[in-house]
């Protein structure tokens, strides 16, 4: 069975742990929100906070898999700063590449004002650049999932750091399929529309209460679809975390099997050399008189 299907039961256990851990993670990140308002500092802190929340998800998946351990907060913070900075740097490179695609297409005579026949209101070339940027970021997110899982598993007192790129690019097919299925489901079920309407309702309701009156054009708020949308968004990320854990376990198993095979070959080679040496000594000494 493919890993992205085998991870479905694990995603439910991950969701169970994540629901309880996520509020604590958000509370921990609240003091750092103010730092995001500082120029340059915010460029480092905001991605680090995102990476920290992601590490919490991987650790929930590890716990649901029976690989939970005592967390080392210092290791998690340092790893979050590193991956947050790296994600920002890689995102900037991808953005430059996407803009470069637009410029190259413009040089070839394809103007940015060219529009798609099916949707004349959307410029075709900038739209293509946005799609390319999204695809590149998605592939990088899937490629870095296993290294982040390994770091999350090692973020415990006394555990050795495995390195930031162990298993980079492993399980790309399963992880990409999970990402596509999750993101596609968001649009298929209209969860973005439900969330946007809920946010609009909350904002307009709050402003109406502050002014002492409520606007007549406030959208309706439907509680059950809102809960379903939020649950699906959180579960989809847990499905991704669970798949990454299974890919990481498979990577560890293959590494262990390779080590055993290497040791067996080395021992066999040493024994063969010893036998060859003894046979040569007997040949040089000649038959006994």
Secondary structure, DSSP 8 states (H G I E B T S, - for coil): --HHHHHHHHHHHHHHHHHHHHHHHHHHHHHHHGGGGSTTHHHHHHHHHHHHHHHHHHHHHHHHTT------HHHHHHHHHHHHHHHHHHHHHHHHHHHHHHHHHHHTT--TT-B-SS-TTSBHHHHHHHHHHHHHHHHHHHHTHHHHHHHHHH-STT-----TTTTTTTTHHHHHHHHHHHHHHHHHTTHHHHHHHHHHHHHHHHHHHHHTS--TT-----HHHHHHHHHHHHHHHHHHHHHHHHHHHHHHHHHHHHHHHHHHHHHHHHHHHHHHHHHHHHHHH-S--
